[in-house]
Amino acid sequence: MPTKLDLYINEANDYARDIGAPVWHPHVSVIHYDEVGEVRHTLNRYSVYGLFLQREFPENLTYGIGRYDETDGSLLALAPGQIGGKRDDGTRRQYHGWALLFDQQFVQGSEIERRLADYHFFSYSTNEALFLTEEEKDVLAGLMGNVRKEIQTSDKKGELHDDIIRDYILLILDYCKRFYHRQFQEIAKTGNDILSRFQQVLIDYYDKGRQLKNGLPSVKHCASELCLSPGYFGDIIREAMGESPKDYIRSFIVMRAKNLLMSGMHVTQVSERLGFEYPNHFTRLFKQVTGKTPSQFYTEQQPK
């Protein structure tokens, strides 16, 4: 059954209008919840970018594909096409924090648009919010306050005015990226668990023969088995191991291939056993990782 939505946020100010917050700019909305008063909950579909900085989020908040229950305060990022919020249940509540929303038209052709692919947090999903320190919350709150001051100013100098707003937004996004990096570093320090689980996912994949039906294991599959989005999973692994999940999977496959080759199995058999569609695909990957073809590797390992 399709999810029933309360609000479609097609423009940056649709959410502000719904909760009675002021509107100052056609393409950018900055909301200070402390000043708005109690608001009703809504489950929203976004056609804009949104950053929500809260001291406390509502319980059972829908975010991405699941539920989000963090109440200590953090930051959630939403991109066009995503769903977030909480179904309207008739209650109203006072929240403390900020929301920044901006549309694609406003950042088109700007440095923000050119760097959006670097801001992986817009593609993170449930339980992958940014958990902020008090100092980090203050930094982001101060910058959002600066954006609001700029969009409120009566001395609006056309493109220069908008360029200043875009510069502030870019700075906010860069700080979010830095703070996520800090979070990944903390996870990596105690990351043995996720690394061992990652390896076990790959072992189970082959032990259960999934490669015979589905082909080579993918980053998406491994992330799903660990209940993480591919982007968040990739960032954690890169921080912990210094290489991407894709590179680790390739190394894992080549290690298994070496064992099979040393057992006397033919290259074609090894290719099929590992889940390659064609033997030449296996040979190409093996050479990319080792610098040698499977046949060369086998020959070199034989007693002289």
C-alpha positions as CSV (number, residue, x, y, z in Angstrom):
1,M,0.0,0.0,0.0
2,P,1.5,3.4,-1.0
3,T,2.6,5.7,1.8
4,K,0.1,8.5,2.5
5,L,1.8,11.9,2.6
6,D,0.7,15.0,4.4
7,L,2.7,17.5,2.4
8,Y,4.5,17.8,-0.9
9,I,7.4,20.2,-0.6
10,N,7.8,21.3,-4.3
11,E,9.3,24.7,-3.5
12,A,11.7,25.8,-0.8
13,N,9.1,27.7,1.2
14,D,6.2,25.2,1.1
15,Y,7.2,23.8,4.5
16,A,7.6,27.3,6.0
17,R,4.1,28.3,4.8
18,D,2.7,25.1,6.2
19,I,4.0,25.7,9.7
20,G,3.6,29.5,9.7
21,A,7.2,30.4,9.4
22,P,8.3,33.7,7.6
23,V,9.1,33.6,3.9
24,W,11.9,36.0,2.7
25,H,13.4,34.4,-0.5
26,P,11.8,32.6,-3.4
27,H,14.4,29.8,-3.5
28,V,15.7,29.5,0.0
29,S,14.0,29.0,3.3
30,V,15.5,29.2,6.8
31,I,13.4,28.3,9.8
32,H,14.2,28.8,13.4
33,Y,11.9,26.4,15.2
34,D,12.4,28.2,18.6
35,E,10.6,31.2,17.2
36,V,7.8,29.4,15.3
37,G,6.1,27.9,18.3
38,E,4.4,24.5,18.3
39,V,4.1,22.8,15.0
40,R,2.1,19.8,13.7
41,H,3.9,16.8,12.4
42,T,3.8,16.1,8.6
43,L,5.1,13.3,6.4
44,N,6.6,15.1,3.5
45,R,7.9,14.3,0.0
46,Y,10.8,16.6,-0.9
47,S,11.5,18.1,-4.3
48,V,14.2,20.4,-2.7
49,Y,17.3,19.9,-0.6
50,G,16.8,20.1,3.1
51,L,19.0,20.2,6.2
52,F,17.3,19.8,9.6
53,L,19.3,20.6,12.7
54,Q,17.4,19.7,15.9
55,R,18.0,19.5,19.6
56,E,15.4,16.7,19.7
57,F,13.6,14.9,16.9
58,P,10.2,13.4,17.2
59,E,10.0,9.7,18.0
60,N,9.3,7.3,15.1
61,L,10.4,9.8,12.5
62,T,10.3,8.5,9.0
63,Y,13.6,9.1,7.3
64,G,14.7,7.4,4.0
65,I,13.3,3.9,4.1
66,G,12.9,3.3,7.8
67,R,12.3,4.8,11.2
68,Y,14.6,7.1,13.1
69,D,14.4,7.2,16.9
70,E,17.3,9.4,17.9
71,T,16.1,12.0,20.4
72,D,19.5,13.6,21.5
73,G,19.7,15.9,18.5
74,S,21.5,15.7,15.3
75,L,21.3,16.6,11.6
76,L,19.3,15.0,8.9
77,A,19.8,15.7,5.2
78,L,17.2,15.2,2.5
79,A,17.5,15.4,-1.3
80,P,14.8,15.8,-4.0
81,G,12.7,12.6,-4.3
82,Q,13.1,11.6,-0.7
83,I,10.5,11.2,2.0
84,G,10.9,12.4,5.6
85,G,8.9,13.5,8.6
86,K,6.1,12.0,10.8
87,R,2.5,11.4,9.9
88,D,0.1,14.1,11.2
89,D,-1.5,12.5,14.3
90,G,-3.2,15.7,15.5
91,T,-0.6,16.6,18.1
92,R,1.5,19.8,18.1
93,R,4.9,20.2,19.6
94,Q,7.6,22.8,20.2
95,Y,11.0,21.9,18.6
96,H,14.3,23.6,19.0
97,G,16.7,24.0,16.1
98,W,16.9,25.0,12.5
99,A,15.8,24.0,9.0
100,L,17.5,25.1,5.8
101,L,15.8,24.3,2.5
102,F,16.9,25.3,-1.0
103,D,15.8,24.3,-4.5
104,Q,17.8,22.9,-7.5
105,Q,17.1,26.1,-9.5
106,F,19.0,28.2,-7.0
107,V,22.2,26.2,-7.1
108,Q,22.1,25.4,-10.8
109,G,25.5,26.2,-12.4
110,S,27.0,27.1,-9.0
111,E,29.9,25.6,-7.1
112,I,27.3,23.8,-4.9
113,E,25.9,21.9,-7.9
114,R,29.4,21.0,-9.0
115,R,30.2,19.5,-5.6
116,L,26.9,17.9,-4.8
117,A,28.3,14.5,-5.6
118,D,30.8,14.9,-2.9
119,Y,28.1,15.5,-0.2
120,H,27.3,11.8,0.2
121,F,25.1,12.5,3.2
122,F,22.2,13.5,0.9
123,S,22.1,9.8,-0.1
124,Y,22.3,8.3,3.4
125,S,19.3,6.5,4.7
126,T,17.7,5.4,8.0
127,N,19.9,5.6,11.2
128,E,22.7,7.3,9.3
129,A,22.1,10.8,10.6
130,L,25.0,13.1,11.7
131,F,25.4,13.0,15.5
132,L,26.8,16.4,16.5
133,T,28.8,17.6,19.5
134,E,27.5,20.7,21.2
135,E,30.3,22.8,19.5
136,E,29.3,21.4,16.1
137,K,25.6,22.2,16.7
138,D,26.6,25.8,17.6
139,V,28.7,26.1,14.4
140,L,25.8,25.0,12.1
141,A,23.2,27.0,14.0
142,G,25.4,30.1,13.7
143,L,25.8,29.7,10.0
144,M,22.1,29.1,9.4
145,G,21.4,32.2,11.4
146,N,23.8,34.1,9.0
147,V,21.9,32.8,6.0
148,R,18.6,34.0,7.6
149,K,20.1,37.5,8.2
150,E,21.2,37.7,4.6
151,I,17.9,36.6,3.1
152,Q,16.1,39.1,5.5
153,T,18.2,42.1,4.5
154,S,16.4,44.9,2.7
155,D,19.6,45.8,0.8
156,K,19.3,43.0,-1.7
157,K,21.8,43.5,-4.5
158,G,20.6,41.0,-7.1
159,E,23.2,38.4,-8.0
160,L,25.7,39.5,-5.3
161,H,23.0,39.0,-2.7
162,D,22.3,35.4,-3.9
163,D,26.0,34.7,-4.3
164,I,26.5,35.4,-0.6
165,I,23.7,33.1,0.3
166,R,25.1,30.4,-1.9
167,D,28.5,30.8,-0.3
168,Y,27.0,30.4,3.2
169,I,25.1,27.2,2.0
170,L,28.4,25.8,0.6
171,L,30.1,26.5,3.9
172,I,27.4,24.7,5.8
173,L,27.6,21.7,3.5
174,D,31.4,21.6,3.9
175,Y,31.1,21.7,7.7
176,C,28.6,18.8,7.5
177,K,31.1,16.9,5.4
178,R,33.8,17.6,8.0
179,F,31.6,16.6,10.9
180,Y,30.6,13.3,9.1
181,H,34.3,12.6,8.6
182,R,34.8,13.0,12.3
183,Q,32.0,10.6,12.9
184,F,33.5,8.1,10.5
185,Q,36.9,8.4,12.3
186,E,35.2,7.5,15.6
187,I,33.5,4.5,14.0
188,A,36.8,3.4,12.4
189,K,38.6,3.4,15.7
190,T,36.3,0.7,16.9
191,G,35.6,-0.6,13.4
192,N,36.8,-4.1,13.8
193,D,33.2,-5.2,14.2
194,I,31.9,-3.8,10.9
195,L,35.1,-5.0,9.0
196,S,34.7,-8.5,10.3
197,R,31.0,-8.4,9.5
198,F,31.8,-7.2,6.0
199,Q,34.2,-10.1,5.5
200,Q,31.7,-12.5,6.8
201,V,29.1,-11.3,4.4
202,L,31.4,-12.1,1.5
203,I,32.3,-15.5,3.0
204,D,28.6,-16.3,3.4
205,Y,27.8,-15.2,-0.1
206,Y,30.2,-17.8,-1.6
207,D,29.5,-20.5,1.0
208,K,25.8,-20.3,0.2
209,G,26.5,-20.3,-3.6
210,R,24.8,-17.0,-4.3
211,Q,27.4,-16.2,-7.0
212,L,26.1,-19.0,-9.1
213,K,22.7,-17.3,-9.5
214,N,23.5,-13.6,-8.9
215,G,27.1,-13.2,-10.1
216,L,29.8,-11.4,-8.2
217,P,28.9,-9.8,-4.8
218,S,28.2,-6.1,-5.0
219,V,28.7,-3.2,-2.7
220,K,25.0,-2.7,-2.6
221,H,24.4,-6.3,-1.5
222,C,27.0,-6.0,1.3
223,A,25.7,-2.7,2.5
224,S,22.2,-4.1,2.6
225,E,23.3,-7.1,4.6
226,L,24.8,-4.7,7.1
227,C,21.7,-2.6,7.2
228,L,23.5,0.4,5.7
229,S,23.1,2.6,2.6
230,P,25.8,2.1,0.0
231,G,27.1,5.6,0.4
232,Y,27.4,5.5,4.2
233,F,28.9,2.0,4.1
234,G,31.5,3.1,1.5
235,D,32.5,6.1,3.6
236,I,33.0,4.0,6.7
237,I,35.1,1.4,4.9
238,R,37.2,4.0,3.2
239,E,37.9,5.6,6.5
240,A,38.7,2.3,8.3
241,M,40.7,0.6,5.5
242,G,42.0,3.3,3.2
243,E,40.3,1.6,0.2
244,S,36.8,1.4,-1.2
245,P,34.4,-1.5,-0.5
246,K,34.6,-2.3,-4.3
247,D,38.4,-2.7,-4.1
248,Y,38.2,-4.9,-1.0
249,I,35.6,-7.1,-2.7
250,R,37.9,-7.4,-5.7
251,S,40.9,-8.4,-3.5
252,F,38.7,-10.9,-1.7
253,I,37.6,-12.5,-5.0
254,V,41.2,-12.7,-6.2
255,M,42.4,-14.3,-3.0
256,R,39.7,-17.0,-3.4
257,A,40.8,-17.4,-7.0
258,K,44.4,-18.0,-6.0
259,N,43.4,-20.7,-3.7
260,L,41.3,-22.4,-6.4
261,L,44.0,-22.1,-8.9
262,M,46.6,-23.6,-6.5
263,S,44.2,-26.5,-6.0
264,G,44.6,-27.4,-9.7
265,M,41.3,-26.0,-10.9
266,H,41.3,-24.7,-14.5
267,V,40.9,-21.0,-15.2
268,T,37.4,-21.5,-16.8
269,Q,36.3,-23.6,-13.8
270,V,37.6,-20.9,-11.3
271,S,35.8,-18.2,-13.3
272,E,32.5,-20.1,-13.1
273,R,32.9,-21.0,-9.4
274,L,33.5,-17.3,-8.5
275,G,30.5,-16.0,-10.4
276,F,32.0,-14.4,-13.5
277,E,29.9,-14.3,-16.6
278,Y,32.8,-15.0,-18.9
279,P,36.4,-16.3,-18.3
280,N,38.0,-13.3,-19.9
281,H,36.2,-11.0,-17.3
282,F,37.9,-13.1,-14.6
283,T,41.3,-12.9,-16.3
284,R,41.0,-9.1,-16.7
285,L,40.2,-8.6,-13.0
286,F,42.9,-10.9,-11.8
287,K,45.5,-9.1,-13.9
288,Q,44.3,-5.7,-12.8
289,V,44.7,-6.7,-9.1
290,T,47.9,-8.9,-9.4
291,G,49.6,-7.7,-12.6
292,K,49.6,-11.3,-13.9
293,T,47.1,-13.5,-15.7
294,P,45.7,-16.5,-13.8
295,S,47.9,-18.8,-15.9
296,Q,51.0,-16.9,-15.2
297,F,50.3,-16.9,-11.5
298,Y,49.7,-20.7,-11.5
299,T,52.9,-21.3,-13.5
300,E,55.0,-19.2,-11.1
301,Q,53.8,-21.0,-8.1
302,Q,54.8,-24.5,-9.4
303,P,58.0,-26.0,-7.9
304,K,61.0,-25.5,-10.1
